[in-house]
């Protein structure tokens, strides 16, 4: 992530939050394209969509992990309410990151059998983890923007 130079701490925090929310929106849009009842676009194979989803989900998780959570957990956040929220939600945030990484590793080399037998259930599972993460992140973001 290319951060603008000369931002104050609070401005940088807002910038990272905005980037995280934008990346999340993009990720969820792609996820919904998998679960939609409509057929996939002819110019994009399911394999390409899975690879795009894997890359985008890792980018998103990394931005949250290293852009917000690590900063807070390392003691760079002074507001106690935010630290308390971050410490409470971090185990679930970490579990969702693990789920994304596991999915991405599993689908690095996708086969027709995986598409037929496993992809739907695996996408559902990772989607549930992401949805739970979004709710927790919203709680943290509201605290940070207060």
Beta strands, then each sheet from edge to edge (+ up, - down):
end
